[in-house]
Amino acid sequence: MLIVKKIIARTCVLGAGLLLSVQSAWALIPIQHWTETNGAQVWLVESPAIPMVDVQIRFDAGSRRDPAEQAGLAQAVANMASKGVRAVGDAPALDENTLGEAWADLGASLSIGASEDAFDVALRSLTNADLLDQAAQLAARQLAEPAWPQDIWQRERQRWSAALREARTRPATIAQEAFEQAVYGSHPYGYRVTDETLARIQVADMARFHAHYLQTCRARVHIVGAVNKAQAQTLVNTLLARLPANQDCAPLPAVPEVAALTQAQEQKIALASAQTHILLGQPSMPRSDPDFLPLLVGNHILGGGGFVSRLMQEVREKRGLSYSVYSSFAPGLHAGAFVVGLQTRPDQAEQALQVAREVVARFVAEGPTEAELRAAKDNLIGGFALRIDSNQKLLGNVVNIASHGLPLDYLEHWRSKVQAISRADIKAAMQRKLQPTRMATTIVGGQ
């Protein structure tokens, strides 16, 4: 443990001294991509200035793969993967406490989670050869050999159910869930985890899900840090070595696309609360859509740019109808939601909603002004360095590039592509993706 602490201390001193040079160089470091003989795909960015490495292993095993009657299954698998590993061969079993102590002794960390689109395993370690090998070996066990303890799942399920019940007393949660069901319909993006769906999830279901989706040939491994290609290959093979060798890697079934809304919808949910919560929106686009950058810039002007956005100016600054108001796109592997969100006094809710609708409709019809476009570009391009100012942020960008089939030089050309976007580009993209007369509206609060 003392050796680990000394290495960490040296790393912190070195990192402080090299931070500026690393920031300026990152955007120029190429992304290497190859496929291992076991079928795993690898993306690597060599960042040698600091002796650390960040790894993210991604599987197509997010909640979009959940059966509707077992919503929450992918998240349950991710949660239970941190609750202990079983004994295999000479390797002893480790409960969740022993596992946590083992990671602390290595000065490394492993996190496992499931989003709508993916199941992710994230490792961070120093690159000292002995420590990195031990961290990779431990991560490999946790990835491939969860113990699935029945008593722990019963405890976690009860905690999860209690947390859901508490969250669903809050107007923000009620509004978000109702809005997602209105926008996504029967698509998995709109699945709702309940006591009933959790009750249907057994440890055998988690083990089957894990065995089916978490296979070496389905792994997509993303690495940023002080390792070269040969070291990265060794690391990848160590991390995946304990997954089953004989695998069926036939393509997974396609998940249906999100259906477009055919007409406007409005739902009002009465709730005694000081503020009325309003969400307005519709399905928009997957992340791979070529309209992404024009919509990114356009949304910055419409409602994503804070106090300078149109929605903030019209709803808050001019009329005082809400403390804050925003708009955002949430693209994924499928069409994520475009949403306008605000909170206001119940007696102002109708007016605030009407103003927000008018602002969106006008922006879609007319697009931005030249001054708005220039200011948005300056802000986004000027803040680009903050998108890649750490290994973890850069890793997030690499994962994004790999997951959505973007060019490997995407980051290199990002600023020039944003700079080239015109008012006509934004107007056309907004009109292709948004239909203000066919949006879903959720209002929570008031009578």
matplotlib code that plots the C-alpha trace (Angstrom):
import matplotlib.pyplot as plt

x = [0.0, 2.9, 4.3, 1.0, 0.8, 4.3, 3.5, 0.2, 2.2, 4.7, 1.9, 0.1, 3.3, 4.0, 0.4, 0.4, 3.6, 2.4, -1.2, -0.9, 1.2, -1.2, -4.2, -2.7, -1.5, -4.6, -6.6, -3.7, -3.2, -4.7, -7.1, -5.9, -8.5, -8.1, -9.9, -8.3, -8.2, -10.9, -13.2, -13.0, -12.7, -10.2, -9.8, -6.6, -5.3, -1.8, -1.4, 2.0, 2.4, 0.8, 1.4, -2.3, -4.7, -8.5, -10.3, -14.0, -15.4, -18.8, -21.3, -24.6, -26.4, -28.1, -31.7, -32.9, -32.3, -34.5, -37.7, -40.6, -41.9, -38.4, -37.5, -34.4, -32.7, -29.6, -29.2, -29.6, -26.9, -24.5, -25.3, -24.8, -21.5, -20.0, -21.4, -18.8, -17.1, -17.2, -14.4, -12.9, -9.9, -7.3, -8.9, -10.9, -14.4, -14.6, -17.6, -18.4, -16.4, -13.3, -13.6, -13.7, -10.7, -8.8, -9.4, -8.4, -5.1, -4.3, -5.1, -7.3, -11.0, -13.6, -17.2, -19.9, -23.2, -25.9, -27.4, -30.2, -27.9, -24.9, -23.4, -20.1, -17.2, -14.7, -11.2, -8.8, -5.3, -1.7, 0.4, 3.1, 3.4, 2.8, -0.1, -1.8, -1.6, -3.1, -5.9, -6.6, -6.7, -9.1, -11.3, -11.4, -12.7, -15.4, -16.4, -16.7, -17.4, -20.0, -21.2, -24.9, -25.6, -29.3, -29.4, -27.6, -30.1, -33.0, -31.5, -30.6, -34.1, -35.7, -33.5, -34.2, -37.9, -37.8, -35.8, -38.3, -41.2, -39.5, -38.5, -42.0, -43.3, -41.3, -42.9, -39.7, -39.6, -43.4, -43.1, -40.0, -41.4, -44.8, -43.0, -40.8, -43.7, -45.6, -42.6, -41.2, -44.5, -43.7, -40.0, -37.6, -36.4, -39.8, -39.8, -40.6, -38.9, -41.5, -41.9, -43.6, -40.8, -38.1, -40.0, -39.8, -36.0, -34.2, -30.5, -30.9, -32.2, -29.2, -26.8, -28.5, -28.4, -24.8, -23.8, -25.7, -24.5, -21.1, -19.0, -15.4, -16.4, -19.0, -16.6, -15.7, -12.7, -11.7, -8.3, -6.7, -3.5, 0.2, 0.2, 1.3, -0.4, 1.4, 0.7, -2.9, -3.3, -1.9, -4.3, -7.3, -6.6, -6.1, -9.4, -11.4, -9.5, -12.1, -15.1, -16.3, -14.1, -16.8, -19.3, -22.1, -21.5, -24.4, -25.7, -28.1, -31.7, -32.4, -34.2, -37.2, -36.8, -38.7, -42.0, -42.6, -45.5, -48.4, -50.3, -50.0, -50.5, -51.0, -51.3, -52.0, -51.2, -52.6, -50.2, -49.9, -46.6, -45.3, -44.1, -45.6, -43.2, -43.6, -41.9, -42.5, -41.0, -40.8, -38.4, -35.7, -32.7, -30.1, -26.5, -25.2, -27.6, -25.7, -27.9, -26.3, -23.8, -26.3, -28.8, -26.1, -25.4, -29.1, -30.1, -27.3, -29.1, -32.6, -32.3, -29.0, -26.9, -28.0, -28.9, -28.2, -30.6, -33.9, -36.1, -34.4, -34.7, -38.4, -39.7, -37.6, -35.9, -38.8, -41.8, -40.5, -42.5, -39.8, -36.5, -35.0, -35.9, -33.9, -34.0, -31.9, -31.5, -30.7, -29.7, -28.7, -28.5, -32.2, -34.0, -33.7, -36.0, -35.9, -37.2, -38.0, -38.3, -39.3, -40.8, -43.2, -46.0, -49.2, -51.1, -48.5, -48.2, -50.5, -48.8, -45.3, -46.1, -47.6, -44.6, -42.2, -44.3, -44.2, -40.4, -39.8, -42.2, -40.7, -37.1, -38.0, -39.7, -37.0, -33.8, -31.3, -30.0, -26.5, -25.5, -26.9, -25.1, -21.8, -22.1, -22.9, -20.0, -17.6, -18.9, -18.8, -15.5, -13.9, -15.0, -13.8, -10.7, -12.9, -14.3, -10.9, -9.1, -8.7, -8.1, -11.7, -13.2, -11.2, -12.2, -15.8, -15.3, -13.5, -16.5, -18.9, -16.9, -16.8, -20.4, -21.9, -19.6, -18.1, -14.8, -11.6, -10.5, -13.9, -12.3, -9.6, -12.2, -14.9, -14.1, -13.9, -17.2, -18.9, -17.4, -18.8, -22.4, -24.7, -28.1, -29.7, -28.1, -29.6, -33.0, -33.2, -32.0, -34.6, -37.4, -36.3, -36.3, -38.9, -42.6, -43.9, -47.6, -46.9, -45.2, -46.0, -46.6, -46.5, -47.7, -47.3, -48.7, -51.7, -55.3]
y = [0.0, 2.3, 1.8, 2.7, 5.9, 6.9, 6.3, 8.3, 11.2, 11.3, 11.1, 14.2, 16.2, 15.2, 15.8, 19.4, 20.2, 18.8, 19.8, 22.7, 20.8, 17.8, 20.0, 21.6, 18.2, 16.0, 17.3, 16.3, 12.8, 10.2, 7.6, 4.1, 1.4, -2.3, -5.7, -8.3, -12.0, -12.7, -10.3, -7.4, -4.0, -1.5, 2.3, 3.8, 7.3, 7.3, 10.0, 9.4, 12.6, 11.2, 7.6, 6.7, 4.9, 5.0, 2.1, 1.8, -1.5, -1.2, -3.9, -3.5, -4.5, -1.4, -1.1, -1.1, -4.8, -5.3, -7.3, -4.9, -7.0, -6.9, -3.2, -2.6, -5.9, -4.3, -2.0, -4.9, -6.8, -3.8, -3.2, -6.8, -7.1, -5.0, -7.1, -9.9, -12.4, -16.2, -18.6, -20.0, -22.3, -21.0, -17.6, -17.2, -15.7, -12.0, -10.4, -6.8, -5.5, -7.5, -6.4, -2.8, -3.2, -4.9, -1.9, 0.6, -1.4, -1.0, 2.7, 1.9, 2.0, 0.1, 1.2, -0.7, 0.8, 0.5, 3.3, 3.1, 2.1, 0.3, -1.7, 0.0, -1.1, 1.7, 1.1, 3.7, 2.7, 3.8, 2.3, 0.9, -2.6, -4.6, -2.4, -2.3, -6.0, -6.6, -4.1, -5.7, -9.2, -8.0, -6.2, -9.4, -11.4, -8.8, -8.5, -12.2, -13.9, -12.1, -14.1, -13.1, -13.5, -14.0, -12.3, -9.2, -9.0, -9.1, -6.3, -4.2, -4.8, -3.5, -0.4, 0.2, -0.1, 2.3, 4.8, 4.7, 5.2, 8.2, 9.7, 9.4, 11.7, 14.5, 16.5, 16.5, 12.7, 12.4, 14.9, 13.2, 9.7, 10.8, 12.9, 10.0, 7.6, 10.2, 10.7, 7.2, 5.1, 1.4, 1.9, 0.6, 4.2, 4.7, 1.6, 2.4, 0.4, -0.5, -2.7, -5.2, -5.3, -5.6, -8.5, -10.4, -10.2, -13.2, -13.9, -16.5, -13.9, -11.7, -14.6, -15.3, -11.7, -11.4, -14.6, -13.7, -10.1, -9.8, -11.8, -11.1, -10.8, -8.2, -6.0, -2.5, -1.4, 2.3, 3.3, 6.7, 6.9, 6.2, 2.9, 2.0, -0.4, -3.5, -2.6, -1.9, -5.3, -7.0, -5.0, -5.8, -9.5, -9.6, -7.8, -10.1, -13.3, -14.8, -14.3, -17.5, -18.6, -20.5, -17.8, -17.3, -13.9, -13.8, -10.2, -9.2, -8.5, -4.9, -2.7, -0.9, 2.8, 5.4, 6.2, 9.8, 11.6, 12.1, 14.7, 17.0, 15.5, 17.2, 15.6, 17.5, 15.8, 17.4, 17.7, 19.9, 21.7, 25.2, 25.0, 23.6, 21.5, 21.7, 19.5, 20.0, 18.0, 15.1, 12.4, 14.0, 12.1, 9.4, 10.7, 9.5, 11.9, 14.3, 17.1, 16.8, 19.7, 22.2, 21.2, 21.5, 25.1, 25.9, 24.5, 26.6, 29.6, 28.4, 27.2, 25.5, 28.6, 29.7, 33.3, 34.3, 31.8, 32.9, 30.9, 32.5, 36.0, 35.6, 33.5, 34.8, 38.1, 39.8, 38.3, 36.9, 33.7, 31.3, 31.3, 29.1, 27.5, 25.3, 23.2, 20.2, 17.2, 13.8, 11.7, 8.1, 5.0, 5.8, 9.1, 10.7, 13.4, 17.1, 18.8, 22.2, 22.3, 25.0, 25.5, 28.3, 29.3, 27.4, 30.6, 31.4, 28.0, 28.5, 31.8, 30.4, 27.3, 29.5, 31.7, 28.7, 27.2, 30.4, 30.8, 27.3, 27.7, 31.0, 29.6, 26.5, 28.7, 31.5, 30.2, 32.3, 35.8, 36.4, 37.9, 34.9, 32.5, 34.3, 34.4, 30.7, 29.7, 31.9, 30.2, 26.7, 26.9, 28.8, 26.2, 23.2, 22.7, 22.0, 19.0, 17.2, 18.7, 15.3, 11.7, 10.9, 13.6, 12.5, 8.9, 10.0, 11.5, 8.4, 6.3, 8.6, 8.4, 4.6, 4.0, 6.2, 5.4, 8.9, 9.4, 8.8, 12.4, 13.8, 15.8, 17.3, 18.8, 19.6, 23.3, 23.9, 22.1, 24.2, 27.4, 26.4, 26.1, 28.7, 30.2, 28.2, 25.0, 25.5, 26.5, 23.5, 21.0, 22.4, 22.0, 18.5, 17.4, 19.4, 19.7, 22.3, 21.4, 17.7, 17.9, 16.2, 18.4, 17.2, 19.6, 18.5, 20.7, 22.7, 21.5]
z = [0.0, 0.8, -2.7, -4.2, -2.2, -3.3, -7.0, -6.6, -5.1, -7.9, -10.4, -8.9, -9.0, -12.6, -13.6, -12.3, -14.2, -17.5, -17.5, -19.9, -22.5, -22.3, -23.0, -26.1, -27.5, -26.9, -29.9, -32.2, -30.9, -33.3, -32.4, -33.3, -34.0, -34.6, -34.0, -31.8, -32.9, -30.2, -32.0, -29.5, -31.1, -29.6, -29.8, -28.3, -27.7, -26.4, -23.8, -22.2, -20.2, -17.0, -15.9, -15.7, -18.0, -18.3, -20.0, -20.9, -22.0, -23.7, -24.6, -26.4, -23.3, -22.0, -20.9, -24.5, -24.3, -21.2, -21.7, -21.1, -18.2, -16.6, -17.0, -14.9, -15.7, -17.3, -14.4, -11.9, -13.7, -13.5, -9.8, -8.8, -10.7, -7.9, -5.1, -5.1, -7.3, -7.1, -6.5, -9.7, -9.7, -7.3, -7.1, -3.9, -3.6, -2.8, -1.1, -1.8, 1.2, 0.3, -3.3, -2.3, -0.1, -2.9, -5.2, -2.5, -1.9, -5.7, -5.8, -8.8, -9.4, -11.3, -12.0, -13.8, -15.0, -17.6, -19.6, -22.2, -24.9, -23.3, -20.5, -19.4, -17.4, -16.5, -15.1, -14.0, -12.8, -12.7, -15.4, -13.2, -14.7, -11.6, -10.4, -13.8, -14.2, -10.8, -11.5, -14.9, -13.3, -10.6, -13.2, -15.4, -12.4, -11.6, -15.3, -16.0, -12.6, -10.6, -7.6, -7.9, -4.1, -3.6, -0.2, -1.6, -4.5, -2.1, -0.2, -3.3, -4.8, -1.6, -1.6, -5.2, -4.7, -1.7, -3.7, -6.6, -4.3, -2.7, -6.0, -7.4, -4.7, -6.4, -9.2, -11.3, -11.3, -12.0, -14.9, -16.4, -16.4, -17.8, -20.5, -21.5, -21.8, -24.0, -26.3, -26.6, -26.3, -26.3, -27.3, -24.6, -24.0, -22.4, -20.1, -16.5, -13.7, -11.0, -8.0, -10.3, -12.9, -10.2, -8.6, -11.8, -11.9, -10.4, -10.1, -12.8, -15.2, -14.5, -15.1, -18.4, -19.5, -18.5, -20.4, -23.5, -24.0, -22.2, -24.6, -25.7, -29.4, -28.5, -26.4, -27.6, -25.6, -25.4, -23.9, -23.2, -21.3, -21.0, -22.9, -26.4, -28.8, -27.6, -23.9, -24.8, -26.5, -23.4, -21.2, -23.4, -23.5, -19.7, -19.1, -21.4, -20.6, -18.2, -20.4, -22.1, -25.0, -27.0, -28.0, -30.4, -31.8, -34.3, -34.7, -32.0, -32.9, -34.1, -31.6, -33.3, -33.9, -31.9, -33.6, -34.6, -32.9, -35.3, -33.3, -30.3, -26.9, -23.5, -20.1, -16.8, -13.6, -10.5, -7.6, -4.5, -5.2, -5.0, -8.6, -11.8, -13.8, -17.6, -20.2, -24.0, -26.8, -29.2, -30.5, -32.6, -33.9, -33.2, -32.4, -35.8, -37.7, -39.9, -38.5, -35.1, -35.3, -36.8, -34.1, -31.4, -32.4, -33.0, -29.6, -27.9, -29.3, -28.6, -25.0, -24.3, -23.9, -20.4, -19.9, -23.5, -25.0, -26.6, -24.2, -21.2, -22.6, -23.6, -20.6, -17.8, -18.6, -20.4, -18.6, -15.3, -15.8, -14.7, -12.8, -15.5, -18.8, -21.1, -24.2, -25.1, -27.5, -26.1, -29.1, -28.6, -30.8, -31.5, -31.7, -28.3, -27.1, -27.8, -24.7, -23.4, -19.6, -17.1, -13.7, -12.8, -10.4, -11.0, -11.9, -14.6, -16.1, -19.1, -20.0, -19.6, -21.7, -24.4, -24.6, -24.8, -27.6, -29.5, -29.1, -30.4, -33.3, -34.4, -34.1, -36.2, -38.8, -39.0, -37.6, -35.7, -36.4, -37.6, -34.3, -32.4, -34.6, -34.3, -30.5, -30.3, -32.4, -30.4, -27.2, -28.4, -30.2, -27.4, -24.9, -27.0, -24.9, -21.9, -23.7, -23.7, -20.7, -18.9, -19.8, -18.8, -20.9, -23.9, -23.2, -23.3, -26.7, -28.0, -26.7, -28.5, -31.8, -31.6, -30.5, -33.2, -36.2, -36.4, -38.2, -36.2, -36.9, -35.7, -32.9, -35.1, -37.4, -34.9, -34.6, -38.3, -38.9, -36.3, -37.8, -41.2, -40.1, -41.5, -40.5, -43.4, -42.1, -38.7, -40.0, -42.4, -39.7, -37.2, -39.7, -40.6, -36.9, -35.1, -35.6, -33.1, -33.8, -33.0, -29.6, -26.3, -23.3, -19.6, -16.9, -13.2, -10.4, -9.7, -9.8]

ax = plt.figure().add_subplot(projection="3d")
ax.plot(x, y, z, "-o")
ax.set_aspect("equal")
plt.show()
